[in-house]
Amino acid sequence: MLQTEKLAVDMKLKETEDDLSRQLSYTQQTLSEKTKELEKLRSEWTNQTSSLSSRHSEELQLEREKILEDKQIDNFIEVLIAQSKRLLKIQRADFFSLKLVPHLNTRRCTRPGVIVSKK
């Protein structure tokens, strides 16, 4: 009877070992598949992150260039305004000096017999 029980226990142990072996094999296979999926996702994520980072850097560079261009345009406009103001000041001075000169030229000198000629 002990012999029979021992055989039954041995058979049960063998079945348990086989079952655990199958479960371990299935779990290892599942783990391997999930690891491959994870690596694939990680690679896709890395590529997308890299692409987004690159695109963001390009957008920032374009924005910097636009800001720089806008500043250069603003500086150019300020220079043009300053030059225009200086030119206007010079032209006003010239205008008033030319306006006054004919009046001076047509005046008669207070000394008799001296007339200032017109140009």
Biopython code that builds the backbone (N, CA, C, O; Angstrom):
import numpy as np
from Bio.PDB.StructureBuilder import StructureBuilder

atoms = [
    (1, "MET", "N", (0.802, -1.178, 0.000)),
    (1, "MET", "CA", (0.000, 0.000, 0.000)),
    (1, "MET", "C", (0.865, 1.269, 0.000)),
    (1, "MET", "O", (0.517, 2.239, -0.675)),
    (2, "LEU", "N", (1.950, 1.285, 0.720)),
    (2, "LEU", "CA", (2.882, 2.394, 0.695)),
    (2, "LEU", "C", (3.461, 2.563, -0.694)),
    (2, "LEU", "O", (3.675, 3.676, -1.173)),
    (3, "GLN", "N", (3.704, 1.448, -1.316)),
    (3, "GLN", "CA", (4.245, 1.477, -2.677)),
    (3, "GLN", "C", (3.252, 2.174, -3.600)),
    (3, "GLN", "O", (3.663, 2.977, -4.438)),
    (4, "THR", "N", (1.985, 1.897, -3.472)),
    (4, "THR", "CA", (0.953, 2.470, -4.307)),
    (4, "THR", "C", (0.812, 3.959, -4.028)),
    (4, "THR", "O", (0.682, 4.770, -4.944)),
    (5, "GLU", "N", (0.840, 4.295, -2.770)),
    (5, "GLU", "CA", (0.752, 5.705, -2.408)),
    (5, "GLU", "C", (1.957, 6.481, -2.923)),
    (5, "GLU", "O", (1.832, 7.601, -3.418)),
    (6, "LYS", "N", (3.134, 5.855, -2.794)),
    (6, "LYS", "CA", (4.350, 6.504, -3.277)),
    (6, "LYS", "C", (4.244, 6.732, -4.778)),
    (6, "LYS", "O", (4.606, 7.805, -5.259)),
    (7, "LEU", "N", (3.756, 5.752, -5.525)),
    (7, "LEU", "CA", (3.592, 5.906, -6.978)),
    (7, "LEU", "C", (2.600, 7.009, -7.301)),
    (7, "LEU", "O", (2.812, 7.779, -8.238)),
    (8, "ALA", "N", (1.517, 7.092, -6.534)),
    (8, "ALA", "CA", (0.514, 8.129, -6.756)),
    (8, "ALA", "C", (1.101, 9.508, -6.488)),
    (8, "ALA", "O", (0.866, 10.451, -7.244)),
    (9, "VAL", "N", (1.861, 9.616, -5.415)),
    (9, "VAL", "CA", (2.505, 10.902, -5.068)),
    (9, "VAL", "C", (3.529, 11.260, -6.136)),
    (9, "VAL", "O", (3.607, 12.415, -6.555)),
    (10, "ASP", "N", (4.324, 10.273, -6.586)),
    (10, "ASP", "CA", (5.312, 10.522, -7.635)),
    (10, "ASP", "C", (4.636, 10.990, -8.919)),
    (10, "ASP", "O", (5.118, 11.912, -9.578)),
    (11, "MET", "N", (3.513, 10.351, -9.276)),
    (11, "MET", "CA", (2.786, 10.734, -10.493)),
    (11, "MET", "C", (2.218, 12.151, -10.339)),
    (11, "MET", "O", (2.274, 12.963, -11.262)),
    (12, "LYS", "N", (1.679, 12.420, -9.169)),
    (12, "LYS", "CA", (1.129, 13.753, -8.918)),
    (12, "LYS", "C", (2.243, 14.789, -8.979)),
    (12, "LYS", "O", (2.057, 15.873, -9.532)),
    (13, "LEU", "N", (3.408, 14.456, -8.406)),
    (13, "LEU", "CA", (4.565, 15.356, -8.439)),
    (13, "LEU", "C", (5.008, 15.589, -9.874)),
    (13, "LEU", "O", (5.298, 16.721, -10.259)),
    (14, "LYS", "N", (5.060, 14.534, -10.662)),
    (14, "LYS", "CA", (5.460, 14.642, -12.074)),
    (14, "LYS", "C", (4.462, 15.520, -12.836)),
    (14, "LYS", "O", (4.867, 16.368, -13.631)),
    (15, "GLU", "N", (3.159, 15.320, -12.600)),
    (15, "GLU", "CA", (2.138, 16.145, -13.258)),
    (15, "GLU", "C", (2.292, 17.618, -12.869)),
    (15, "GLU", "O", (2.175, 18.518, -13.702)),
    (16, "THR", "N", (2.557, 17.833, -11.582)),
    (16, "THR", "CA", (2.738, 19.203, -11.087)),
    (16, "THR", "C", (3.971, 19.833, -11.724)),
    (16, "THR", "O", (3.930, 20.988, -12.149)),
    (17, "GLU", "N", (5.078, 19.073, -11.795)),
    (17, "GLU", "CA", (6.291, 19.575, -12.439)),
    (17, "GLU", "C", (6.030, 19.921, -13.901)),
    (17, "GLU", "O", (6.432, 20.983, -14.376)),
    (18, "ASP", "N", (5.351, 19.014, -14.613)),
    (18, "ASP", "CA", (5.035, 19.259, -16.034)),
    (18, "ASP", "C", (4.147, 20.492, -16.194)),
    (18, "ASP", "O", (4.359, 21.316, -17.084)),
    (19, "ASP", "N", (3.152, 20.601, -15.318)),
    (19, "ASP", "CA", (2.236, 21.752, -15.378)),
    (19, "ASP", "C", (2.993, 23.048, -15.101)),
    (19, "ASP", "O", (2.817, 24.035, -15.815)),
    (20, "LEU", "N", (3.824, 23.050, -14.080)),
    (20, "LEU", "CA", (4.620, 24.239, -13.743)),
    (20, "LEU", "C", (5.600, 24.576, -14.867)),
    (20, "LEU", "O", (5.840, 25.745, -15.167)),
    (21, "SER", "N", (6.159, 23.540, -15.478)),
    (21, "SER", "CA", (7.085, 23.740, -16.607)),
    (21, "SER", "C", (6.370, 24.403, -17.766)),
    (21, "SER", "O", (6.904, 25.336, -18.367)),
    (22, "ARG", "N", (5.164, 23.937, -18.094)),
    (22, "ARG", "CA", (4.368, 24.552, -19.175)),
    (22, "ARG", "C", (4.025, 26.007, -18.830)),
    (22, "ARG", "O", (4.135, 26.903, -19.666)),
    (23, "GLN", "N", (3.609, 26.212, -17.584)),
    (23, "GLN", "CA", (3.272, 27.582, -17.166)),
    (23, "GLN", "C", (4.490, 28.501, -17.254)),
    (23, "GLN", "O", (4.385, 29.641, -17.707)),
    (24, "LEU", "N", (5.644, 27.996, -16.817)),
    (24, "LEU", "CA", (6.878, 28.780, -16.881)),
    (24, "LEU", "C", (7.235, 29.096, -18.329)),
    (24, "LEU", "O", (7.603, 30.227, -18.650)),
    (25, "SER", "N", (7.128, 28.115, -19.186)),
    (25, "SER", "CA", (7.431, 28.309, -20.604)),
    (25, "SER", "C", (6.488, 29.339, -21.227)),
    (25, "SER", "O", (6.919, 30.219, -21.972)),
    (26, "TYR", "N", (5.190, 29.217, -20.913)),
    (26, "TYR", "CA", (4.197, 30.164, -21.446)),
    (26, "TYR", "C", (4.492, 31.577, -20.928)),
    (26, "TYR", "O", (4.426, 32.546, -21.685)),
    (27, "THR", "N", (4.815, 31.687, -19.639)),
    (27, "THR", "CA", (5.105, 32.988, -19.031)),
    (27, "THR", "C", (6.367, 33.608, -19.642)),
    (27, "THR", "O", (6.412, 34.812, -19.894)),
    (28, "GLN", "N", (7.375, 32.789, -19.874)),
    (28, "GLN", "CA", (8.612, 33.287, -20.500)),
    (28, "GLN", "C", (8.338, 33.775, -21.922)),
    (28, "GLN", "O", (8.843, 34.817, -22.341)),
    (29, "GLN", "N", (7.531, 33.008, -22.657)),
    (29, "GLN", "CA", (7.188, 33.401, -24.025)),
    (29, "GLN", "C", (6.395, 34.715, -24.010)),
    (29, "GLN", "O", (6.664, 35.611, -24.810)),
    (30, "THR", "N", (5.426, 34.828, -23.107)),
    (30, "THR", "CA", (4.624, 36.053, -22.991)),
    (30, "THR", "C", (5.520, 37.231, -22.614)),
    (30, "THR", "O", (5.387, 38.325, -23.164)),
    (31, "LEU", "N", (6.429, 36.998, -21.677)),
    (31, "LEU", "CA", (7.358, 38.050, -21.261)),
    (31, "LEU", "C", (8.225, 38.497, -22.433)),
    (31, "LEU", "O", (8.449, 39.694, -22.617)),
    (32, "SER", "N", (8.708, 37.558, -23.214)),
    (32, "SER", "CA", (9.523, 37.879, -24.382)),
    (32, "SER", "C", (8.727, 38.715, -25.386)),
    (32, "SER", "O", (9.238, 39.699, -25.921)),
    (33, "GLU", "N", (7.477, 38.323, -25.641)),
    (33, "GLU", "CA", (6.635, 39.074, -26.573)),
    (33, "GLU", "C", (6.360, 40.491, -26.050)),
    (33, "GLU", "O", (6.424, 41.464, -26.802)),
    (34, "LYS", "N", (6.056, 40.590, -24.759)),
    (34, "LYS", "CA", (5.784, 41.905, -24.158)),
    (34, "LYS", "C", (7.035, 42.777, -24.166)),
    (34, "LYS", "O", (6.944, 43.991, -24.352)),
    (35, "THR", "N", (8.193, 42.170, -23.966)),
    (35, "THR", "CA", (9.450, 42.914, -24.011)),
    (35, "THR", "C", (9.676, 43.472, -25.405)),
    (35, "THR", "O", (10.080, 44.624, -25.562)),
    (36, "LYS", "N", (9.412, 42.641, -26.436)),
    (36, "LYS", "CA", (9.536, 43.119, -27.822)),
    (36, "LYS", "C", (8.574, 44.261, -28.098)),
    (36, "LYS", "O", (8.946, 45.248, -28.732)),
    (37, "GLU", "N", (7.330, 44.133, -27.623)),
    (37, "GLU", "CA", (6.341, 45.204, -27.791)),
    (37, "GLU", "C", (6.817, 46.488, -27.110)),
    (37, "GLU", "O", (6.722, 47.583, -27.664)),
    (38, "LEU", "N", (7.329, 46.317, -25.894)),
    (38, "LEU", "CA", (7.817, 47.467, -25.139)),
    (38, "LEU", "C", (8.966, 48.154, -25.875)),
    (38, "LEU", "O", (8.999, 49.381, -25.968)),
    (39, "GLU", "N", (9.894, 47.378, -26.389)),
    (39, "GLU", "CA", (11.020, 47.941, -27.137)),
    (39, "GLU", "C", (10.542, 48.671, -28.391)),
    (39, "GLU", "O", (11.052, 49.737, -28.739)),
    (40, "LYS", "N", (9.552, 48.075, -29.061)),
    (40, "LYS", "CA", (8.991, 48.714, -30.250)),
    (40, "LYS", "C", (8.344, 50.054, -29.882)),
    (40, "LYS", "O", (8.564, 51.063, -30.552)),
    (41, "LEU", "N", (7.549, 50.051, -28.814)),
    (41, "LEU", "CA", (6.908, 51.283, -28.353)),
    (41, "LEU", "C", (7.943, 52.318, -27.912)),
    (41, "LEU", "O", (7.808, 53.509, -28.194)),
    (42, "ARG", "N", (8.967, 51.848, -27.225)),
    (42, "ARG", "CA", (10.029, 52.750, -26.772)),
    (42, "ARG", "C", (10.726, 53.390, -27.973)),
    (42, "ARG", "O", (11.021, 54.585, -27.963)),
    (43, "SER", "N", (10.982, 52.597, -28.991)),
    (43, "SER", "CA", (11.624, 53.102, -30.202)),
    (43, "SER", "C", (10.729, 54.132, -30.906)),
    (43, "SER", "O", (11.198, 55.191, -31.321)),
    (44, "GLU", "N", (9.438, 53.806, -31.033)),
    (44, "GLU", "CA", (8.498, 54.750, -31.642)),
    (44, "GLU", "C", (8.418, 56.035, -30.831)),
    (44, "GLU", "O", (8.410, 57.130, -31.394)),
    (45, "TRP", "N", (8.360, 55.904, -29.519)),
    (45, "TRP", "CA", (8.296, 57.072, -28.640)),
    (45, "TRP", "C", (9.556, 57.933, -28.789)),
    (45, "TRP", "O", (9.480, 59.160, -28.855)),
    (46, "THR", "N", (10.710, 57.268, -28.842)),
    (46, "THR", "CA", (11.970, 57.991, -29.013)),
    (46, "THR", "C", (11.979, 58.738, -30.347)),
    (46, "THR", "O", (12.381, 59.900, -30.408)),
    (47, "ASN", "N", (11.536, 58.071, -31.413)),
    (47, "ASN", "CA", (11.490, 58.720, -32.728)),
    (47, "ASN", "C", (10.538, 59.908, -32.726)),
    (47, "ASN", "O", (10.867, 60.975, -33.246)),
    (48, "GLN", "N", (9.357, 59.722, -32.141)),
    (48, "GLN", "CA", (8.384, 60.808, -32.095)),
    (48, "GLN", "C", (8.897, 61.966, -31.254)),
    (48, "GLN", "O", (8.744, 63.129, -31.628)),
    (49, "THR", "N", (9.502, 61.652, -30.128)),
    (49, "THR", "CA", (10.054, 62.684, -29.258)),
    (49, "THR", "C", (11.154, 63.452, -29.982)),
    (49, "THR", "O", (11.220, 64.679, -29.915)),
    (50, "SER", "N", (12.002, 62.720, -30.665)),
    (50, "SER", "CA", (13.076, 63.349, -31.423)),
    (50, "SER", "C", (12.512, 64.246, -32.521)),
    (50, "SER", "O", (12.981, 65.366, -32.724)),
    (51, "SER", "N", (11.508, 63.746, -33.222)),
    (51, "SER", "CA", (10.880, 64.516, -34.290)),
    (51, "SER", "C", (10.227, 65.778, -33.738)),
    (51, "SER", "O", (10.387, 66.862, -34.299)),
    (52, "LEU", "N", (9.493, 65.635, -32.638)),
    (52, "LEU", "CA", (8.853, 66.804, -32.016)),
    (52, "LEU", "C", (9.884, 67.806, -31.523)),
    (52, "LEU", "O", (9.716, 69.015, -31.683)),
    (53, "SER", "N", (10.928, 67.306, -30.935)),
    (53, "SER", "CA", (11.987, 68.180, -30.435)),
    (53, "SER", "C", (12.642, 68.937, -31.581)),
    (53, "SER", "O", (12.896, 70.138, -31.482)),
    (54, "SER", "N", (12.909, 68.235, -32.650)),
    (54, "SER", "CA", (13.516, 68.857, -33.824)),
    (54, "SER", "C", (12.593, 69.920, -34.409)),
    (54, "SER", "O", (13.028, 71.029, -34.720)),
    (55, "ARG", "N", (11.321, 69.574, -34.555)),
    (55, "ARG", "CA", (10.350, 70.528, -35.108)),
    (55, "ARG", "C", (10.215, 71.742, -34.191)),
    (55, "ARG", "O", (10.131, 72.877, -34.663)),
    (56, "HIS", "N", (10.194, 71.501, -32.890)),
    (56, "HIS", "CA", (10.097, 72.599, -31.929)),
    (56, "HIS", "C", (11.323, 73.508, -32.031)),
    (56, "HIS", "O", (11.198, 74.732, -31.989)),
    (57, "SER", "N", (12.491, 72.914, -32.164)),
    (57, "SER", "CA", (13.721, 73.706, -32.309)),
    (57, "SER", "C", (13.678, 74.553, -33.580)),
    (57, "SER", "O", (14.078, 75.717, -33.571)),
    (58, "GLU", "N", (13.191, 73.965, -34.665)),
    (58, "GLU", "CA", (13.073, 74.714, -35.922)),
    (58, "GLU", "C", (12.100, 75.877, -35.770)),
    (58, "GLU", "O", (12.367, 76.983, -36.239)),
    (59, "GLU", "N", (10.971, 75.622, -35.112)),
    (59, "GLU", "CA", (9.984, 76.681, -34.908)),
    (59, "GLU", "C", (10.563, 77.810, -34.053)),
    (59, "GLU", "O", (10.343, 78.988, -34.334)),
    (60, "LEU", "N", (11.305, 77.437, -33.011)),
    (60, "LEU", "CA", (11.938, 78.444, -32.162)),
    (60, "LEU", "C", (12.954, 79.263, -32.952)),
    (60, "LEU", "O", (13.033, 80.482, -32.796)),
    (61, "GLN", "N", (13.728, 78.593, -33.795)),
    (61, "GLN", "CA", (14.716, 79.293, -34.604)),
    (61, "GLN", "C", (14.037, 80.266, -35.570)),
    (61, "GLN", "O", (14.493, 81.396, -35.744)),
    (62, "LEU", "N", (12.947, 79.823, -36.195)),
    (62, "LEU", "CA", (12.200, 80.700, -37.100)),
    (62, "LEU", "C", (11.638, 81.900, -36.344)),
    (62, "LEU", "O", (11.648, 83.022, -36.849)),
    (63, "GLU", "N", (11.150, 81.655, -35.136)),
    (63, "GLU", "CA", (10.606, 82.745, -34.317)),
    (63, "GLU", "C", (11.718, 83.725, -33.937)),
    (63, "GLU", "O", (11.520, 84.940, -33.971)),
    (64, "ARG", "N", (12.887, 83.191, -33.576)),
    (64, "ARG", "CA", (14.025, 84.069, -33.252)),
    (64, "ARG", "C", (14.409, 84.921, -34.461)),
    (64, "ARG", "O", (14.650, 86.122, -34.338)),
    (65, "GLU", "N", (14.460, 84.279, -35.631)),
    (65, "GLU", "CA", (14.811, 85.005, -36.853)),
    (65, "GLU", "C", (13.778, 86.082, -37.167)),
    (65, "GLU", "O", (14.133, 87.181, -37.594)),
    (66, "LYS", "N", (12.504, 85.771, -36.958)),
    (66, "LYS", "CA", (11.441, 86.751, -37.212)),
    (66, "LYS", "C", (11.565, 87.927, -36.255)),
    (66, "LYS", "O", (11.432, 89.082, -36.659)),
    (67, "ILE", "N", (11.819, 87.630, -34.991)),
    (67, "ILE", "CA", (11.990, 88.692, -33.999)),
    (67, "ILE", "C", (13.190, 89.556, -34.368)),
    (67, "ILE", "O", (13.120, 90.783, -34.306)),
    (68, "LEU", "N", (14.287, 88.916, -34.752)),
    (68, "LEU", "CA", (15.476, 89.662, -35.155)),
    (68, "LEU", "C", (15.183, 90.528, -36.374)),
    (68, "LEU", "O", (15.597, 91.685, -36.432)),
    (69, "GLU", "N", (14.473, 89.970, -37.339)),
    (69, "GLU", "CA", (14.110, 90.724, -38.544)),
    (69, "GLU", "C", (13.211, 91.901, -38.179)),
    (69, "GLU", "O", (13.390, 93.007, -38.687)),
    (70, "ASP", "N", (12.243, 91.656, -37.295)),
    (70, "ASP", "CA", (11.358, 92.738, -36.856)),
    (70, "ASP", "C", (12.148, 93.844, -36.161)),
    (70, "ASP", "O", (11.886, 95.029, -36.370)),
    (71, "LYS", "N", (13.122, 93.447, -35.330)),
    (71, "LYS", "CA", (13.961, 94.449, -34.646)),
    (71, "LYS", "C", (14.777, 95.239, -35.664)),
    (71, "LYS", "O", (14.926, 96.455, -35.546)),
    (72, "GLN", "N", (15.305, 94.530, -36.669)),
    (72, "GLN", "CA", (16.087, 95.221, -37.696)),
    (72, "GLN", "C", (15.208, 96.186, -38.473)),
    (72, "GLN", "O", (15.636, 97.293, -38.799)),
    (73, "ILE", "N", (13.982, 95.775, -38.772)),
    (73, "ILE", "CA", (13.053, 96.655, -39.478)),
    (73, "ILE", "C", (12.732, 97.862, -38.603)),
    (73, "ILE", "O", (12.718, 98.995, -39.082)),
    (74, "ASP", "N", (12.471, 97.616, -37.309)),
    (74, "ASP", "CA", (12.189, 98.722, -36.392)),
    (74, "ASP", "C", (13.369, 99.683, -36.329)),
    (74, "ASP", "O", (13.180, 100.899, -36.355)),
    (75, "ASN", "N", (14.590, 99.143, -36.246)),
    (75, "ASN", "CA", (15.782, 99.995, -36.210)),
    (75, "ASN", "C", (15.916, 100.787, -37.505)),
    (75, "ASN", "O", (16.248, 101.973, -37.487)),
    (76, "PHE", "N", (15.657, 100.127, -38.623)),
    (76, "PHE", "CA", (15.739, 100.798, -39.920)),
    (76, "PHE", "C", (14.726, 101.934, -39.989)),
    (76, "PHE", "O", (15.040, 103.027, -40.462)),
    (77, "ILE", "N", (13.508, 101.670, -39.514)),
    (77, "ILE", "CA", (12.468, 102.704, -39.515)),
    (77, "ILE", "C", (12.887, 103.872, -38.619)),
    (77, "ILE", "O", (12.706, 105.032, -38.987)),
    (78, "GLU", "N", (13.442, 103.570, -37.456)),
    (78, "GLU", "CA", (13.905, 104.633, -36.555)),
    (78, "GLU", "C", (14.986, 105.473, -37.216)),
    (78, "GLU", "O", (14.989, 106.697, -37.083)),
    (79, "VAL", "N", (15.902, 104.829, -37.924)),
    (79, "VAL", "CA", (16.956, 105.561, -38.633)),
    (79, "VAL", "C", (16.345, 106.442, -39.718)),
    (79, "VAL", "O", (16.725, 107.603, -39.867)),
    (80, "LEU", "N", (15.391, 105.883, -40.482)),
    (80, "LEU", "CA", (14.729, 106.665, -41.528)),
    (80, "LEU", "C", (13.989, 107.867, -40.944)),
    (80, "LEU", "O", (14.040, 108.961, -41.504)),
    (81, "ILE", "N", (13.312, 107.668, -39.838)),
    (81, "ILE", "CA", (12.595, 108.769, -39.190)),
    (81, "ILE", "C", (13.578, 109.840, -38.740)),
    (81, "ILE", "O", (13.348, 111.028, -38.963)),
    (82, "ALA", "N", (14.675, 109.423, -38.107)),
    (82, "ALA", "CA", (15.677, 110.385, -37.639)),
    (82, "ALA", "C", (16.271, 111.149, -38.826)),
    (82, "ALA", "O", (16.441, 112.367, -38.765)),
    (83, "GLN", "N", (16.586, 110.424, -39.909)),
    (83, "GLN", "CA", (17.126, 111.093, -41.095)),
    (83, "GLN", "C", (16.101, 112.045, -41.694)),
    (83, "GLN", "O", (16.452, 113.145, -42.119)),
    (84, "SER", "N", (14.848, 111.637, -41.732)),
    (84, "SER", "CA", (13.796, 112.485, -42.279)),
    (84, "SER", "C", (13.634, 113.747, -41.443)),
    (84, "SER", "O", (13.444, 114.833, -41.991)),
    (85, "LYS", "N", (13.707, 113.616, -40.123)),
    (85, "LYS", "CA", (13.607, 114.782, -39.241)),
    (85, "LYS", "C", (14.768, 115.741, -39.475)),
    (85, "LYS", "O", (14.583, 116.957, -39.540)),
    (86, "ARG", "N", (15.986, 115.169, -39.603)),
    (86, "ARG", "CA", (17.154, 116.029, -39.858)),
    (86, "ARG", "C", (17.007, 116.744, -41.208)),
    (86, "ARG", "O", (17.270, 117.941, -41.321)),
    (87, "LEU", "N", (16.583, 115.990, -42.224)),
    (87, "LEU", "CA", (16.411, 116.568, -43.558)),
    (87, "LEU", "C", (15.337, 117.646, -43.532)),
    (87, "LEU", "O", (15.502, 118.696, -44.152)),
    (88, "LEU", "N", (14.249, 117.401, -42.829)),
    (88, "LEU", "CA", (13.182, 118.390, -42.722)),
    (88, "LEU", "C", (13.689, 119.649, -42.033)),
    (88, "LEU", "O", (13.372, 120.763, -42.450)),
    (89, "LYS", "N", (14.462, 119.472, -40.997)),
    (89, "LYS", "CA", (15.027, 120.618, -40.270)),
    (89, "LYS", "C", (15.925, 121.434, -41.195)),
    (89, "LYS", "O", (15.860, 122.663, -41.219)),
    (90, "ILE", "N", (16.762, 120.733, -41.955)),
    (90, "ILE", "CA", (17.655, 121.420, -42.901)),
    (90, "ILE", "C", (16.847, 122.126, -43.975)),
    (90, "ILE", "O", (17.137, 123.270, -44.326)),
    (91, "GLN", "N", (15.827, 121.442, -44.502)),
    (91, "GLN", "CA", (15.001, 122.044, -45.555)),
    (91, "GLN", "C", (14.228, 123.249, -45.026)),
    (91, "GLN", "O", (14.070, 124.241, -45.738)),
    (92, "ARG", "N", (13.749, 123.174, -43.796)),
    (92, "ARG", "CA", (13.059, 124.331, -43.196)),
    (92, "ARG", "C", (14.014, 125.501, -43.070)),
    (92, "ARG", "O", (13.688, 126.639, -43.409)),
    (93, "ALA", "N", (15.197, 125.192, -42.578)),
    (93, "ALA", "CA", (16.190, 126.266, -42.424)),
    (93, "ALA", "C", (16.510, 126.877, -43.785)),
    (93, "ALA", "O", (16.591, 128.098, -43.922)),
    (94, "ASP", "N", (16.692, 126.014, -44.796)),
    (94, "ASP", "CA", (16.967, 126.513, -46.147)),
    (94, "ASP", "C", (15.797, 127.329, -46.669)),
    (94, "ASP", "O", (15.983, 128.385, -47.274)),
    (95, "PHE", "N", (14.591, 126.833, -46.431)),
    (95, "PHE", "CA", (13.411, 127.528, -46.915)),
    (95, "PHE", "C", (13.308, 128.913, -46.293)),
    (95, "PHE", "O", (13.093, 129.901, -46.995)),
    (96, "PHE", "N", (13.462, 128.981, -44.978)),
    (96, "PHE", "CA", (13.349, 130.282, -44.316)),
    (96, "PHE", "C", (14.495, 131.211, -44.702)),
    (96, "PHE", "O", (14.300, 132.421, -44.824)),
    (97, "SER", "N", (15.665, 130.662, -44.889)),
    (97, "SER", "CA", (16.775, 131.528, -45.301)),
    (97, "SER", "C", (16.550, 132.028, -46.720)),
    (97, "SER", "O", (16.861, 133.179, -47.026)),
    (98, "LEU", "N", (16.014, 131.178, -47.589)),
    (98, "LEU", "CA", (15.716, 131.623, -48.952)),
    (98, "LEU", "C", (14.554, 132.608, -48.971)),
    (98, "LEU", "O", (14.526, 133.531, -49.785)),
    (99, "LYS", "N", (13.620, 132.411, -48.092)),
    (99, "LYS", "CA", (12.465, 133.297, -48.015)),
    (99, "LYS", "C", (12.888, 134.676, -47.528)),
    (99, "LYS", "O", (12.365, 135.693, -47.985)),
    (100, "LEU", "N", (13.839, 134.703, -46.596)),
    (100, "LEU", "CA", (14.305, 135.981, -46.049)),
    (100, "LEU", "C", (15.251, 136.703, -46.994)),
    (100, "LEU", "O", (15.250, 137.934, -47.024)),
    (101, "VAL", "N", (16.031, 136.011, -47.740)),
    (101, "VAL", "CA", (17.027, 136.621, -48.615)),
    (101, "VAL", "C", (16.392, 137.544, -49.644)),
    (101, "VAL", "O", (16.882, 138.662, -49.802)),
    (102, "PRO", "N", (15.333, 137.156, -50.358)),
    (102, "PRO", "CA", (14.758, 138.083, -51.327)),
    (102, "PRO", "C", (14.290, 139.383, -50.679)),
    (102, "PRO", "O", (14.414, 140.454, -51.273)),
    (103, "HIS", "N", (13.762, 139.292, -49.480)),
    (103, "HIS", "CA", (13.341, 140.523, -48.804)),
    (103, "HIS", "C", (14.539, 141.398, -48.489)),
    (103, "HIS", "O", (14.479, 142.622, -48.601)),
    (104, "LEU", "N", (15.617, 140.758, -48.095)),
    (104, "LEU", "CA", (16.818, 141.525, -47.794)),
    (104, "LEU", "C", (17.369, 142.145, -49.075)),
    (104, "LEU", "O", (17.851, 143.277, -49.059)),
    (105, "ASN", "N", (17.302, 141.424, -50.160)),
    (105, "ASN", "CA", (17.849, 141.908, -51.422)),
    (105, "ASN", "C", (17.034, 143.069, -52.011)),
    (105, "ASN", "O", (17.578, 143.909, -52.728)),
    (106, "THR", "N", (15.771, 143.112, -51.715)),
    (106, "THR", "CA", (14.938, 144.172, -52.272)),
    (106, "THR", "C", (14.910, 145.409, -51.399)),
    (106, "THR", "O", (14.413, 146.446, -51.838)),
    (107, "ARG", "N", (15.409, 145.343, -50.210)),
    (107, "ARG", "CA", (15.463, 146.513, -49.333)),
    (107, "ARG", "C", (16.498, 147.497, -49.880)),
    (107, "ARG", "O", (17.504, 147.133, -50.490)),
    (108, "ARG", "N", (16.202, 148.684, -49.637)),
    (108, "ARG", "CA", (17.166, 149.718, -50.030)),
    (108, "ARG", "C", (18.061, 150.027, -48.843)),
    (108, "ARG", "O", (17.644, 150.015, -47.685)),
    (109, "CYS", "N", (19.206, 150.279, -49.159)),
    (109, "CYS", "CA", (20.172, 150.625, -48.141)),
    (109, "CYS", "C", (19.822, 152.021, -47.607)),
    (109, "CYS", "O", (19.263, 152.826, -48.351)),
    (110, "THR", "N", (20.121, 152.318, -46.392)),
    (110, "THR", "CA", (19.788, 153.618, -45.812)),
    (110, "THR", "C", (20.694, 154.717, -46.325)),
    (110, "THR", "O", (20.391, 155.900, -46.162)),
    (111, "ARG", "N", (21.754, 154.358, -46.918)),
    (111, "ARG", "CA", (22.640, 155.375, -47.476)),
    (111, "ARG", "C", (22.128, 155.752, -48.864)),
    (111, "ARG", "O", (21.785, 154.876, -49.658)),
    (112, "PRO", "N", (22.079, 156.979, -49.140)),
    (112, "PRO", "CA", (21.560, 157.393, -50.442)),
    (112, "PRO", "C", (22.455, 156.932, -51.575)),
    (112, "PRO", "O", (23.683, 156.952, -51.485)),
    (113, "GLY", "N", (21.796, 156.519, -52.638)),
    (113, "GLY", "CA", (22.496, 156.119, -53.852)),
    (113, "GLY", "C", (22.986, 154.701, -53.858)),
    (113, "GLY", "O", (23.569, 154.286, -54.860)),
    (114, "VAL", "N", (22.787, 153.895, -52.775)),
    (114, "VAL", "CA", (23.232, 152.482, -52.751)),
    (114, "VAL", "C", (21.991, 151.602, -52.776)),
    (114, "VAL", "O", (21.130, 151.671, -51.900)),
    (115, "ILE", "N", (21.933, 150.789, -53.794)),
    (115, "ILE", "CA", (20.816, 149.841, -53.926)),
    (115, "ILE", "C", (21.416, 148.438, -53.951)),
    (115, "ILE", "O", (22.382, 148.165, -54.663)),
    (116, "VAL", "N", (20.832, 147.582, -53.176)),
    (116, "VAL", "CA", (21.301, 146.191, -53.127)),
    (116, "VAL", "C", (20.677, 145.499, -54.332)),
    (116, "VAL", "O", (19.470, 145.586, -54.557)),
    (117, "SER", "N", (21.497, 144.827, -55.087)),
    (117, "SER", "CA", (20.982, 144.172, -56.313)),
    (117, "SER", "C", (20.372, 142.829, -55.975)),
    (117, "SER", "O", (20.728, 142.173, -54.996)),
    (118, "LYS", "N", (19.415, 142.444, -56.851)),
    (118, "LYS", "CA", (18.794, 141.126, -56.694)),
    (118, "LYS", "C", (19.684, 140.090, -57.371)),
    (118, "LYS", "O", (20.370, 140.381, -58.351)),
    (119, "LYS", "N", (19.658, 138.936, -56.854)),
    (119, "LYS", "CA", (20.445, 137.858, -57.437)),
    (119, "LYS", "C", (19.644, 137.094, -58.435)),
    (119, "LYS", "O", (20.147, 136.143, -59.032)),
]
sb = StructureBuilder()
sb.init_structure("model")
sb.init_model(0)
sb.init_chain("A")
sb.init_seg("    ")
for serial, (resi, resn, name, xyz) in enumerate(atoms, 1):
    if name == "N":
        sb.init_residue(resn, " ", resi, " ")
    sb.init_atom(name, np.array(xyz, "f"), 0.0, 1.0, " ", f" {name:<3s}", serial, name[0])
structure = sb.get_structure()
